[in-house]
Amino acid sequence: MGSITEPVDSDGFADDGSYKIRNVPLGTRRQLRVVCIGAGYSGVLLAIIVSQKMQGHNVDFQIYEMNHDLGGTWLKNRQAVPYAEALKV
């Protein structure tokens, strides 16, 4: 085991891959990482809320989307006929 004075990255891991306890004052704010899976309606809304409410705070926000564009379910599953026309009898 090494000492707590060895070089430690910001994520708490030393160069050799072991976790090291950082010697910082109690109450020191750490960076918060928020991850959103999917850029559908809820993911985009979350991005808007985080950008408005968490402005000026130490927040790292990332959205991961498997498709090439925003839209989630609505991007992949488009209806061939508009919904109102499909209801006509």
N, C-alpha and C positions, 0 to 999 in steps of 0.2 A: 504494500500500500504506500502510495505517495502522500505527500503533505497537501494541505489545502492551498498552499502558495504556488503550486505548479500552474503553468499556463492553462487556462480554461477558456473555451469558446463561450460565446454568449448563450448557447443552449445548455451549458453545464457539463459538456463532455470534454475530456482532455484529449490530447493528440493521440494517445494510445487506445482510445475508445472507451476508457473507463469513466464512470460518472464521478465528478468531483463536487464537493460542497463549496459553493462560493462564499467568501467571507465578505458579506455586505451588511449594512445596518438593517435592523428590523424595521419593516414598513416600507422598504425600498420597492418601488413599483417595477414590475417586470412587463415585458411586451406580451400582449395577449394575441394569440393567433386564432382567427376564426376561419373555418373552412366550410364552404357551401358546396354540396354535391348536387349539381344540376343547375342549368340556367333557364329554367322555365319561369312561370309567373312568380312562384314563391321565391325562387333564387334571386331574380331581378329585384323583387320588392325588398328582400333582405339586404341586398347591396345598397339600395337607396336609403334604407333605414340606418344601416351601419355608417354610411358616409355622412348622414345628417346628424345622428345622435352621438356618434363616437368621434366627431371631429376634434382634433386637438389632444386626443388620448393616444396612448401608445398601442395601437391596434393594427395588426397585419391581417388583411382580409383577402381571401383567395376563393374564386369560383372555379370549379372543375366541371366541364361539360364534355360529353362524349361526341356530340354532334358538331357540325361545322359552323353552326349559327345558334342564336338564342331562340327560345320558343318551347323547349321541352316536348311534351306530348303533342302539342299543336303543330310543331314543326314537322314531326314525322307522320302524323295521322291526319292528313287533310282530307276533308270530305269532297267527293267529286261534284256533288250537287249542294247548293246552299241549303242550310237547315230549313228555312222557311218554305222552300219549294218542295222539300222532301215530305213535309207535313200535309201538303195539298192532296186532296183525294179526288 
